[in-house]
Amino acid sequence: MNRNSLCLVLSLIALITAMTACQPASPDTNRDAAKTANANVPKETINPVAIEAEITKLENDWAAASQRHDANAVRKFLADDLVMTYPDGTTGSKASELSVIESGAVTADAWELSDAKVTVLSADAAFITGRSVLKNAKYKDSTMKKAIDISGEYRFTDVYARRNGQWLAVASQTTQIKNPEPGQPATATSSKPPATASPQASPK
């Protein structure tokens, strides 16, 4: 190879190398796809006021239906996997809760709900806390000869989840206030009846 040919080859190699170095880097298709996917996902919108109103309504509906022993009205907003926990430590299910409501085992001259507060966790989860005051409340099922007095004050927490667009109660726990503060006002926000699935008469 003569000198001129060698110079030409070397010049071509240098030119190709320079052109390759100037090419832009290959795009990160994974990163670009992730950005596109995230951009297309709508941000979750939460309306706490609307959720609070809905949960409060469900609590009132639960109370009213329980008062008239209308298990069918309550059935539609209790989750199939509902877990009830009563003050004596016993637990109940949707079936047992409906059974107690239908049987009329719990009666009371008055029950008031106060200190109610709804906490919104997300667009599909929320819980309500409050205090129930039961006056002249009794529990008596078919196996008992004498009714048990379950009057008193209780703290409760009801947990709701929105499934397929419908709010359902998924968990409920009640704790008896052993020594309530005297003179504490019970500003009623709804009439929440007790509920129990236990022969120990654990009001909700």
Z-matrix of the N, CA and C atoms (Angstrom, degrees):
N
C 1 1.481
C 2 1.522 1 107.30
N 3 1.336 2 116.61 1 129.91
C 4 1.452 3 118.38 2 -178.98
C 5 1.512 4 110.39 3 -79.81
N 6 1.271 5 114.29 4 172.98
C 7 1.467 6 120.67 5 -174.12
C 8 1.513 7 111.60 6 -64.29
N 9 1.314 8 118.76 7 -39.75
C 10 1.460 9 121.46 8 -178.78
C 11 1.533 10 111.48 9 -65.80
N 12 1.346 11 115.63 10 -40.51
C 13 1.468 12 119.45 11 178.46
C 14 1.519 13 110.96 12 -64.71
N 15 1.336 14 116.60 13 -41.44
C 16 1.463 15 120.66 14 179.41
C 17 1.519 16 110.93 15 -62.54
N 18 1.307 17 116.27 16 -41.37
C 19 1.477 18 119.70 17 179.04
C 20 1.518 19 110.91 18 -64.44
N 21 1.340 20 116.66 19 -38.00
C 22 1.460 21 120.52 20 179.67
C 23 1.521 22 111.38 21 -65.36
N 24 1.324 23 116.39 22 -43.65
C 25 1.478 24 120.75 23 179.63
C 26 1.513 25 110.31 24 -62.83
N 27 1.325 26 116.08 25 -45.55
C 28 1.470 27 119.67 26 -179.26
C 29 1.533 28 110.75 27 -63.48
N 30 1.318 29 116.60 28 -36.38
C 31 1.467 30 120.31 29 179.43
C 32 1.525 31 110.38 30 -66.63
N 33 1.339 32 116.54 31 -41.49
C 34 1.470 33 120.37 32 178.49
C 35 1.530 34 111.33 33 -63.60
N 36 1.341 35 116.73 34 -42.25
C 37 1.478 36 120.76 35 178.57
C 38 1.526 37 110.40 36 -61.47
N 39 1.322 38 116.42 37 -43.77
C 40 1.466 39 120.81 38 -179.89
C 41 1.517 40 110.80 39 -64.15
N 42 1.329 41 117.34 40 -39.26
C 43 1.471 42 121.44 41 -179.89
C 44 1.526 43 111.22 42 -65.76
N 45 1.351 44 116.17 43 -44.94
C 46 1.467 45 120.50 44 179.55
C 47 1.518 46 110.66 45 -62.61
N 48 1.328 47 116.63 46 -42.29
C 49 1.465 48 121.58 47 179.46
C 50 1.520 49 110.44 48 -61.86
N 51 1.307 50 118.03 49 -43.11
C 52 1.461 51 122.40 50 -179.29
C 53 1.515 52 111.06 51 -65.38
N 54 1.326 53 116.93 52 -40.03
C 55 1.464 54 120.49 53 -179.45
C 56 1.527 55 111.01 54 -67.54
N 57 1.317 56 116.35 55 -39.10
C 58 1.463 57 120.59 56 178.69
C 59 1.517 58 110.99 57 -63.84
N 60 1.302 59 117.62 58 -40.55
C 61 1.472 60 122.50 59 -179.29
C 62 1.511 61 111.79 60 -65.95
N 63 1.315 62 117.34 61 -27.84
C 64 1.462 63 121.10 62 -178.32
C 65 1.523 64 113.33 63 -84.34
N 66 1.351 65 118.38 64 -9.54
C 67 1.467 66 120.41 65 -179.41
C 68 1.524 67 110.33 66 -67.51
N 69 1.339 68 118.79 67 139.27
C 70 1.461 69 120.44 68 177.43
C 71 1.517 70 111.14 69 -66.21
N 72 1.337 71 115.46 70 151.40
C 73 1.456 72 120.49 71 -179.64
C 74 1.527 73 109.95 72 -64.68
N 75 1.329 74 115.75 73 149.45
C 76 1.466 75 119.96 74 178.18
C 77 1.523 76 109.43 75 -63.98
N 78 1.304 77 116.37 76 137.51
C 79 1.465 78 118.64 77 -179.23
C 80 1.519 79 111.79 78 -65.69
N 81 1.355 80 116.50 79 146.98
C 82 1.459 81 122.94 80 176.07
C 83 1.525 82 107.29 81 -81.89
N 84 1.319 83 114.54 82 93.45
C 85 1.464 84 118.53 83 -174.31
C 86 1.520 85 111.94 84 -63.38
N 87 1.340 86 117.08 85 -33.47
C 88 1.465 87 119.54 86 179.24
C 89 1.518 88 111.15 87 -64.42
N 90 1.330 89 115.58 88 -44.40
C 91 1.464 90 119.93 89 -178.91
C 92 1.526 91 110.42 90 -66.36
N 93 1.350 92 116.47 91 -42.90
C 94 1.457 93 120.04 92 179.96
C 95 1.526 94 110.86 93 -63.48
N 96 1.340 95 116.71 94 -39.39
C 97 1.463 96 120.31 95 179.83
C 98 1.521 97 110.28 96 -65.48
N 99 1.339 98 116.14 97 -39.83
C 100 1.462 99 119.59 98 179.90
C 101 1.519 100 110.59 99 -64.25
N 102 1.349 101 115.58 100 -40.99
C 103 1.466 102 119.11 101 179.12
C 104 1.520 103 110.85 102 -63.28
N 105 1.320 104 114.91 103 -42.29
C 106 1.469 105 119.23 104 -179.51
C 107 1.514 106 111.19 105 -65.08
N 108 1.338 107 115.38 106 -42.16
C 109 1.469 108 119.47 107 -179.13
C 110 1.521 109 110.67 108 -63.68
N 111 1.337 110 115.95 109 -45.28
C 112 1.469 111 119.76 110 -179.65
C 113 1.518 112 111.64 111 -64.95
N 114 1.325 113 116.00 112 -33.80
C 115 1.465 114 119.41 113 -178.55
C 116 1.521 115 111.02 114 -69.44
N 117 1.343 116 116.19 115 -27.99
C 118 1.462 117 119.75 116 -178.11
C 119 1.514 118 113.74 117 -85.25
N 120 1.359 119 117.76 118 -12.31
C 121 1.464 120 120.89 119 179.98
C 122 1.532 121 109.02 120 -82.89
N 123 1.322 122 117.16 121 119.75
C 124 1.467 123 118.68 122 -179.84
C 125 1.520 124 111.21 123 -68.31
N 126 1.300 125 116.37 124 143.46
C 127 1.456 126 120.68 125 178.94
C 128 1.523 127 109.49 126 -70.47
N 129 1.346 128 114.39 127 142.04
C 130 1.457 129 119.81 128 -179.86
C 131 1.527 130 109.60 129 -66.50
N 132 1.307 131 116.14 130 127.33
C 133 1.458 132 120.47 131 178.14
C 134 1.518 133 108.65 132 -105.73
N 135 1.310 134 115.52 133 132.37
C 136 1.462 135 121.40 134 -178.49
C 137 1.521 136 108.64 135 -122.59
N 138 1.319 137 115.15 136 131.78
C 139 1.455 138 121.27 137 175.42
C 140 1.524 139 107.45 138 -114.55
N 141 1.339 140 117.98 139 88.80
C 142 1.468 141 121.30 140 -175.35
C 143 1.524 142 113.25 141 -58.50
N 144 1.319 143 117.14 142 -35.73
C 145 1.470 144 120.37 143 -178.68
C 146 1.524 145 110.48 144 -64.51
N 147 1.333 146 116.21 145 -44.10
C 148 1.465 147 120.54 146 179.98
C 149 1.520 148 111.16 147 -66.54
N 150 1.330 149 116.74 148 -40.53
C 151 1.467 150 120.46 149 179.24
C 152 1.522 151 110.69 150 -65.55
N 153 1.326 152 116.30 151 -43.09
C 154 1.465 153 120.31 152 178.74
C 155 1.531 154 110.48 153 -59.88
N 156 1.320 155 116.53 154 -42.71
C 157 1.460 156 120.65 155 179.60
C 158 1.527 157 111.29 156 -63.85
N 159 1.328 158 116.11 157 -40.47
C 160 1.467 159 120.57 158 -178.81
C 161 1.528 160 111.30 159 -66.81
N 162 1.330 161 116.82 160 -44.80
C 163 1.466 162 120.55 161 -179.70
C 164 1.525 163 110.51 162 -64.89
N 165 1.322 164 116.53 163 -41.12
C 166 1.468 165 120.64 164 178.15
C 167 1.521 166 110.67 165 -62.50
N 168 1.331 167 116.18 166 -40.14
C 169 1.467 168 120.25 167 178.44
C 170 1.522 169 110.79 168 -63.34
N 171 1.318 170 116.85 169 -42.08
C 172 1.456 171 120.24 170 179.53
C 173 1.530 172 111.20 171 -62.48
N 174 1.325 173 116.51 172 -39.69
C 175 1.465 174 119.93 173 177.82
C 176 1.530 175 110.41 174 -61.99
N 177 1.320 176 116.03 175 -42.92
C 178 1.470 177 120.09 176 179.01
C 179 1.533 178 111.31 177 -67.16
N 180 1.332 179 116.47 178 -39.18
C 181 1.465 180 120.27 179 177.35
C 182 1.529 181 110.42 180 -63.92
N 183 1.325 182 115.90 181 -39.66
C 184 1.463 183 121.34 182 178.56
C 185 1.533 184 109.25 183 -60.46
N 186 1.322 185 115.42 184 -44.41
C 187 1.465 186 120.72 185 -179.31
C 188 1.522 187 111.66 186 -63.99
N 189 1.324 188 115.67 187 -49.55
C 190 1.463 189 119.96 188 -176.54
C 191 1.528 190 111.48 189 -62.64
N 192 1.336 191 116.52 190 -42.47
C 193 1.461 192 120.33 191 179.97
C 194 1.522 193 111.04 192 -67.01
N 195 1.312 194 116.78 193 -37.25
C 196 1.462 195 120.27 194 178.79
C 197 1.524 196 110.59 195 -66.93
N 198 1.303 197 116.51 196 -37.97
C 199 1.458 198 120.99 197 179.10
C 200 1.528 199 111.61 198 -58.48
N 201 1.305 200 116.13 199 -40.97
C 202 1.465 201 119.33 200 -178.01
C 203 1.534 202 111.72 201 -97.15
N 204 1.352 203 115.56 202 11.55
C 205 1.468 204 122.77 203 177.48
C 206 1.531 205 111.54 204 57.24
N 207 1.327 206 114.78 205 40.88
C 208 1.474 207 121.44 206 -178.25
C 209 1.531 208 109.27 207 -98.52
N 210 1.316 209 115.80 208 85.39
C 211 1.462 210 120.37 209 -177.76
C 212 1.521 211 112.25 210 -64.79
N 213 1.316 212 117.23 211 -33.45
C 214 1.466 213 120.26 212 -178.56
C 215 1.526 214 112.20 213 -64.05
N 216 1.334 215 116.62 214 -34.30
C 217 1.459 216 119.86 215 179.19
C 218 1.528 217 111.36 216 -69.18
N 219 1.331 218 116.00 217 -33.36
C 220 1.469 219 120.49 218 -179.24
C 221 1.529 220 110.70 219 -79.60
N 222 1.310 221 115.59 220 -33.03
C 223 1.461 222 121.29 221 -174.75
C 224 1.527 223 112.84 222 -52.75
N 225 1.331 224 117.14 223 -36.42
C 226 1.462 225 120.72 224 -172.34
C 227 1.526 226 113.72 225 -71.27
N 228 1.337 227 118.77 226 -18.17
C 229 1.466 228 118.07 227 178.47
C 230 1.531 229 113.45 228 -120.48
N 231 1.333 230 116.12 229 19.80
C 232 1.465 231 120.87 230 170.11
C 233 1.524 232 108.07 231 -105.46
N 234 1.324 233 116.61 232 128.26
C 235 1.462 234 120.65 233 179.82
C 236 1.526 235 109.84 234 -68.31
N 237 1.317 236 116.51 235 149.22
C 238 1.465 237 120.68 236 178.52
C 239 1.526 238 111.42 237 -61.23
N 240 1.337 239 116.98 238 -29.59
C 241 1.466 240 120.73 239 -179.72
C 242 1.531 241 112.25 240 -99.45
N 243 1.322 242 116.83 241 23.54
C 244 1.466 243 121.85 242 178.76
C 245 1.524 244 111.08 243 -55.05
N 246 1.332 245 115.54 244 137.64
C 247 1.465 246 121.74 245 174.41
C 248 1.521 247 108.07 246 -120.74
N 249 1.330 248 116.36 247 120.08
C 250 1.460 249 122.59 248 176.41
C 251 1.523 250 108.01 249 -102.98
N 252 1.328 251 117.28 250 132.99
C 253 1.463 252 122.12 251 175.41
C 254 1.517 253 108.13 252 -122.58
N 255 1.331 254 116.24 253 122.65
C 256 1.456 255 122.12 254 -173.51
C 257 1.530 256 111.50 255 -100.51
N 258 1.342 257 117.22 256 165.57
C 259 1.465 258 120.80 257 -175.03
C 260 1.526 259 114.94 258 -57.78
N 261 1.336 260 117.55 259 -28.46
C 262 1.465 261 119.36 260 -179.48
C 263 1.522 262 112.77 261 -86.11
N 264 1.334 263 117.13 262 3.53
C 265 1.458 264 120.98 263 177.95
C 266 1.514 265 114.63 264 94.19
N 267 1.332 266 117.55 265 -7.61
C 268 1.461 267 119.78 266 177.62
C 269 1.520 268 109.11 267 -75.85
N 270 1.324 269 114.47 268 159.98
C 271 1.458 270 119.31 269 -179.57
C 272 1.520 271 110.17 270 -123.09
N 273 1.301 272 115.38 271 159.20
C 274 1.457 273 121.92 272 178.80
C 275 1.505 274 110.36 273 -138.61
N 276 1.313 275 115.65 274 173.09
C 277 1.456 276 122.89 275 -178.44
C 278 1.520 277 109.45 276 -125.97
N 279 1.306 278 115.71 277 -177.70
C 280 1.464 279 119.69 278 176.33
C 281 1.527 280 110.09 279 -59.93
N 282 1.321 281 116.15 280 -43.76
C 283 1.464 282 120.30 281 -177.92
C 284 1.524 283 111.41 282 -62.49
N 285 1.332 284 117.17 283 -44.65
C 286 1.461 285 119.80 284 -178.33
C 287 1.523 286 111.50 285 -69.74
N 288 1.326 287 117.09 286 -35.57
C 289 1.458 288 121.22 287 178.33
C 290 1.525 289 110.60 288 -64.22
N 291 1.318 290 116.08 289 -44.44
C 292 1.460 291 120.28 290 178.97
C 293 1.524 292 111.42 291 -65.91
N 294 1.324 293 115.66 292 -36.41
C 295 1.461 294 120.51 293 179.48
C 296 1.522 295 111.49 294 -63.16
N 297 1.342 296 116.16 295 -42.70
C 298 1.462 297 120.55 296 179.92
C 299 1.527 298 110.59 297 -65.79
N 300 1.323 299 116.37 298 -43.00
C 301 1.469 300 119.95 299 -179.96
C 302 1.525 301 110.35 300 -61.64
N 303 1.330 302 115.77 301 -45.02
C 304 1.454 303 120.64 302 -177.04
C 305 1.532 304 112.45 303 -67.83
N 306 1.333 305 115.39 304 -33.58
C 307 1.470 306 119.46 305 -176.52
C 308 1.523 307 113.35 306 -73.70
N 309 1.328 308 117.07 307 -23.33
C 310 1.456 309 119.99 308 -176.53
C 311 1.518 310 112.60 309 73.24
N 312 1.328 311 116.98 310 24.69
C 313 1.465 312 121.19 311 -177.81
C 314 1.527 313 112.22 312 -65.98
N 315 1.313 314 116.85 313 -25.35
C 316 1.461 315 120.94 314 -178.96
C 317 1.522 316 109.80 315 -106.64
N 318 1.322 317 115.43 316 128.62
C 319 1.455 318 121.44 317 175.14
C 320 1.523 319 108.69 318 -132.61
N 321 1.318 320 116.25 319 155.31
C 322 1.457 321 120.70 320 178.01
C 323 1.512 322 109.62 321 -159.86
N 324 1.335 323 115.54 322 144.23
C 325 1.460 324 119.36 323 176.08
C 326 1.522 325 110.19 324 -70.30
N 327 1.315 326 115.79 325 -34.15
C 328 1.472 327 120.32 326 179.43
C 329 1.521 328 109.19 327 -158.98
N 330 1.290 329 115.04 328 145.25
C 331 1.465 330 122.04 329 171.09
C 332 1.516 331 106.74 330 -145.52
N 333 1.303 332 113.77 331 129.55
C 334 1.460 333 119.58 332 -174.06
C 335 1.518 334 109.87 333 -124.06
N 336 1.310 335 114.35 334 143.70
C 337 1.454 336 121.36 335 178.23
C 338 1.519 337 108.98 336 -107.90
N 339 1.317 338 116.49 337 125.73
C 340 1.461 339 119.91 338 178.73
C 341 1.522 340 109.40 339 -134.95
N 342 1.333 341 114.96 340 171.99
C 343 1.474 342 121.55 341 179.29
C 344 1.530 343 112.06 342 55.95
N 345 1.323 344 116.39 343 28.21
C 346 1.470 345 119.45 344 -177.95
C 347 1.524 346 110.89 345 -69.59
N 348 1.316 347 115.20 346 133.18
C 349 1.469 348 120.72 347 178.78
C 350 1.518 349 109.43 348 -144.84
N 351 1.319 350 115.99 349 125.78
C 352 1.465 351 121.58 350 177.11
C 353 1.524 352 108.83 351 -97.67
N 354 1.318 353 116.28 352 128.85
C 355 1.462 354 122.11 353 175.64
C 356 1.521 355 108.38 354 -111.93
N 357 1.319 356 116.62 355 120.09
C 358 1.463 357 122.05 356 -178.96
C 359 1.526 358 108.95 357 -92.04
N 360 1.312 359 116.57 358 121.59
C 361 1.464 360 121.73 359 -179.95
C 362 1.521 361 111.86 360 -93.08
N 363 1.319 362 115.93 361 -36.33
C 364 1.469 363 121.25 362 178.74
C 365 1.519 364 107.34 363 -162.91
N 366 1.315 365 115.46 364 -173.60
C 367 1.464 366 118.70 365 178.55
C 368 1.520 367 111.71 366 -67.41
N 369 1.342 368 116.90 367 -16.18
C 370 1.466 369 120.68 368 -176.08
C 371 1.524 370 114.02 369 -124.55
N 372 1.313 371 118.40 370 13.19
C 373 1.465 372 120.21 371 -179.05
C 374 1.527 373 110.64 372 -149.94
N 375 1.328 374 115.03 373 137.10
C 376 1.456 375 120.93 374 178.73
C 377 1.526 376 109.01 375 -160.32
N 378 1.327 377 116.38 376 161.07
C 379 1.457 378 118.94 377 173.76
C 380 1.520 379 109.64 378 -141.56
N 381 1.335 380 115.17 379 155.64
C 382 1.453 381 121.30 380 179.60
C 383 1.523 382 108.83 381 -123.07
N 384 1.315 383 115.89 382 136.80
C 385 1.457 384 121.78 383 176.25
C 386 1.522 385 108.70 384 -119.21
N 387 1.311 386 115.71 385 157.53
C 388 1.452 387 118.75 386 179.23
C 389 1.518 388 111.80 387 -179.90
N 390 1.322 389 114.38 388 -172.91
C 391 1.463 390 121.74 389 -178.71
C 392 1.520 391 108.87 390 -128.42
N 393 1.325 392 116.24 391 129.15
C 394 1.459 393 121.91 392 177.16
C 395 1.520 394 109.83 393 -104.92
N 396 1.330 395 116.04 394 134.43
C 397 1.463 396 122.09 395 175.79
C 398 1.523 397 107.78 396 -115.53
N 399 1.329 398 117.13 397 116.52
C 400 1.455 399 122.57 398 -177.80
C 401 1.531 400 109.27 399 -106.97
N 402 1.318 401 115.60 400 127.97
C 403 1.463 402 120.86 401 -179.50
C 404 1.516 403 110.02 402 -117.23
N 405 1.342 404 114.36 403 129.02
C 406 1.466 405 121.76 404 -177.56
C 407 1.527 406 110.52 405 47.78
N 408 1.309 407 114.99 406 50.95
C 409 1.462 408 121.34 407 -178.39
C 410 1.521 409 110.27 408 -95.81
N 411 1.307 410 116.07 409 139.01
C 412 1.463 411 121.84 410 -177.97
C 413 1.521 412 110.42 411 -130.95
N 414 1.331 413 113.80 412 149.74
C 415 1.462 414 120.23 413 172.65
C 416 1.520 415 108.51 414 -127.39
N 417 1.321 416 116.27 415 127.14
C 418 1.465 417 120.89 416 178.63
C 419 1.525 418 108.58 417 -152.88
N 420 1.331 419 115.40 418 119.12
C 421 1.457 420 118.55 419 175.35
C 422 1.522 421 109.53 420 -105.35
N 423 1.311 422 116.85 421 -177.63
C 424 1.461 423 121.64 422 -172.91
C 425 1.524 424 113.34 423 -68.17
N 426 1.331 425 117.57 424 -17.21
C 427 1.470 426 120.52 425 -179.12
C 428 1.521 427 112.97 426 -90.47
N 429 1.331 428 116.79 427 -6.55
C 430 1.467 429 120.64 428 -174.36
C 431 1.527 430 110.73 429 -103.89
N 432 1.325 431 114.73 430 140.40
C 433 1.469 432 120.15 431 177.00
C 434 1.523 433 111.28 432 -84.41
N 435 1.307 434 115.78 433 -29.41
C 436 1.458 435 120.12 434 -176.67
C 437 1.525 436 110.10 435 -131.60
N 438 1.323 437 116.82 436 139.97
C 439 1.468 438 121.73 437 179.15
C 440 1.525 439 110.51 438 -71.02
N 441 1.310 440 115.58 439 149.83
C 442 1.463 441 122.41 440 177.45
C 443 1.515 442 108.67 441 -102.09
N 444 1.320 443 115.62 442 134.76
C 445 1.464 444 120.41 443 177.61
C 446 1.528 445 109.02 444 -78.53
N 447 1.306 446 116.77 445 118.90
C 448 1.468 447 120.77 446 179.07
C 449 1.533 448 110.88 447 -115.98
N 450 1.317 449 115.90 448 22.09
C 451 1.468 450 120.16 449 178.36
C 452 1.530 451 109.25 450 -62.95
N 453 1.323 452 116.05 451 150.32
C 454 1.459 453 120.05 452 177.77
C 455 1.515 454 111.67 453 146.11
N 456 1.318 455 114.51 454 -163.02
C 457 1.460 456 121.24 455 -178.45
C 458 1.522 457 109.94 456 -119.15
N 459 1.314 458 115.07 457 143.44
C 460 1.452 459 121.25 458 -175.69
C 461 1.529 460 110.01 459 -140.65
N 462 1.325 461 115.25 460 146.41
C 463 1.464 462 121.56 461 171.32
C 464 1.522 463 107.60 462 -101.83
N 465 1.310 464 116.78 463 139.96
C 466 1.463 465 119.34 464 -179.16
C 467 1.521 466 111.01 465 -136.09
N 468 1.324 467 114.19 466 156.06
C 469 1.461 468 122.81 467 172.42
C 470 1.523 469 107.61 468 -135.92
N 471 1.317 470 116.76 469 123.01
C 472 1.463 471 122.38 470 176.00
C 473 1.527 472 108.49 471 -115.31
N 474 1.312 473 115.83 472 127.47
C 475 1.468 474 121.82 473 -178.27
C 476 1.528 475 109.37 474 -105.46
N 477 1.323 476 115.68 475 132.49
C 478 1.459 477 121.52 476 -179.05
C 479 1.525 478 110.32 477 -120.96
N 480 1.328 479 115.14 478 145.37
C 481 1.471 480 121.83 479 174.58
C 482 1.527 481 108.15 480 -130.54
N 483 1.317 482 115.88 481 141.72
C 484 1.454 483 119.68 482 176.80
C 485 1.522 484 109.11 483 -93.86
N 486 1.331 485 115.02 484 117.31
C 487 1.450 486 121.55 485 -178.59
C 488 1.523 487 108.98 486 -123.26
N 489 1.316 488 115.41 487 125.90
C 490 1.468 489 120.82 488 -177.81
C 491 1.533 490 111.41 489 52.29
N 492 1.339 491 114.95 490 38.40
C 493 1.451 492 120.62 491 175.92
C 494 1.517 493 115.13 492 83.20
N 495 1.342 494 118.22 493 1.77
C 496 1.464 495 121.02 494 -177.78
C 497 1.527 496 110.27 495 -120.30
N 498 1.335 497 116.17 496 134.61
C 499 1.456 498 121.22 497 177.46
C 500 1.525 499 109.46 498 -79.20
N 501 1.345 500 116.24 499 129.51
C 502 1.457 501 122.46 500 -179.74
C 503 1.520 502 110.08 501 -130.65
N 504 1.325 503 116.60 502 141.49
C 505 1.458 504 120.82 503 174.41
C 506 1.524 505 108.03 504 -75.61
N 507 1.337 506 116.57 505 124.56
C 508 1.461 507 120.48 506 -177.32
C 509 1.525 508 112.54 507 -111.94
N 510 1.331 509 117.22 508 -18.46
C 511 1.461 510 120.37 509 178.90
C 512 1.521 511 109.68 510 -157.70
N 513 1.322 512 115.02 511 147.93
C 514 1.462 513 120.13 512 -179.97
C 515 1.520 514 108.74 513 -149.77
N 516 1.326 515 115.81 514 133.69
C 517 1.461 516 120.05 515 178.04
C 518 1.515 517 109.71 516 -135.96
N 519 1.338 518 115.54 517 138.50
C 520 1.460 519 121.66 518 -179.11
C 521 1.519 520 109.44 519 -128.18
N 522 1.330 521 115.38 520 137.04
C 523 1.460 522 121.59 521 178.69
C 524 1.520 523 109.44 522 -127.69
N 525 1.314 524 116.38 523 129.88
C 526 1.458 525 119.70 524 179.75
C 527 1.526 526 110.59 525 -75.28
N 528 1.331 527 115.50 526 137.18
C 529 1.463 528 120.88 527 174.91
C 530 1.525 529 106.61 528 -88.15
N 531 1.319 530 116.39 529 106.30
C 532 1.466 531 120.69 530 -173.99
C 533 1.520 532 112.43 531 -66.07
N 534 1.319 533 116.34 532 -44.07
C 535 1.459 534 120.71 533 -178.18
C 536 1.525 535 109.58 534 -127.66
N 537 1.324 536 117.33 535 77.85
C 538 1.477 537 119.31 536 -179.66
C 539 1.511 538 111.60 537 -64.43
N 540 1.311 539 115.41 538 147.65
C 541 1.452 540 119.68 539 179.90
C 542 1.519 541 110.21 540 -66.21
N 543 1.328 542 117.53 541 131.63
C 544 1.463 543 119.29 542 -179.54
C 545 1.515 544 112.04 543 -67.44
N 546 1.319 545 115.27 544 142.61
C 547 1.459 546 119.88 545 175.89
C 548 1.505 547 114.20 546 77.49
N 549 1.341 548 117.13 547 7.01
C 550 1.466 549 119.35 548 179.83
C 551 1.523 550 108.91 549 -72.62
N 552 1.320 551 117.63 550 122.61
C 553 1.468 552 119.44 551 -176.43
C 554 1.513 553 111.32 552 -66.98
N 555 1.308 554 115.66 553 145.29
C 556 1.459 555 121.52 554 177.03
C 557 1.517 556 108.16 555 -115.43
N 558 1.310 557 115.79 556 77.93
C 559 1.455 558 120.80 557 179.89
C 560 1.517 559 108.90 558 -71.77
N 561 1.292 560 115.55 559 111.02
C 562 1.464 561 119.62 560 -174.12
C 563 1.518 562 110.88 561 -74.41
N 564 1.324 563 115.50 562 129.93
C 565 1.462 564 120.74 563 173.04
C 566 1.519 565 110.07 564 -112.81
N 567 1.315 566 116.62 565 -14.03
C 568 1.455 567 121.52 566 172.13
C 569 1.518 568 107.80 567 -169.34
N 570 1.304 569 116.10 568 165.40
C 571 1.460 570 119.47 569 177.12
C 572 1.513 571 108.63 570 -99.91
N 573 1.298 572 116.76 571 94.87
C 574 1.462 573 121.66 572 -176.02
C 575 1.516 574 108.85 573 -95.77
N 576 1.321 575 118.77 574 110.95
C 577 1.446 576 120.27 575 -177.94
C 578 1.512 577 111.59 576 -76.44
N 579 1.308 578 118.08 577 158.23
C 580 1.454 579 119.93 578 175.07
C 581 1.523 580 110.18 579 -72.17
N 582 1.289 581 115.63 580 160.68
C 583 1.463 582 120.43 581 173.26
C 584 1.501 583 107.34 582 -142.41
N 585 1.292 584 118.41 583 142.97
C 586 1.461 585 121.15 584 -178.52
C 587 1.506 586 110.51 585 -149.54
N 588 1.294 587 115.62 586 144.17
C 589 1.451 588 120.36 587 174.64
C 590 1.510 589 108.56 588 -122.03
N 591 1.297 590 117.50 589 17.40
C 592 1.458 591 121.80 590 -172.94
C 593 1.518 592 110.82 591 -124.27
N 594 1.332 593 117.58 592 141.22
C 595 1.468 594 119.48 593 176.04
C 596 1.520 595 111.82 594 -66.93
N 597 1.316 596 117.19 595 -12.46
C 598 1.461 597 120.89 596 175.50
C 599 1.532 598 111.10 597 -81.37
N 600 1.294 599 115.88 598 2.45
C 601 1.458 600 121.92 599 177.31
C 602 1.516 601 112.69 600 57.24
N 603 1.299 602 115.64 601 71.58
C 604 1.457 603 121.71 602 179.36
C 605 1.519 604 108.60 603 -98.54
N 606 1.310 605 118.08 604 101.63
C 607 1.461 606 119.39 605 -177.08
C 608 1.510 607 112.21 606 -73.06
N 609 1.293 608 115.27 607 150.61
C 610 1.462 609 121.68 608 174.86
C 611 1.519 610 108.48 609 -92.93
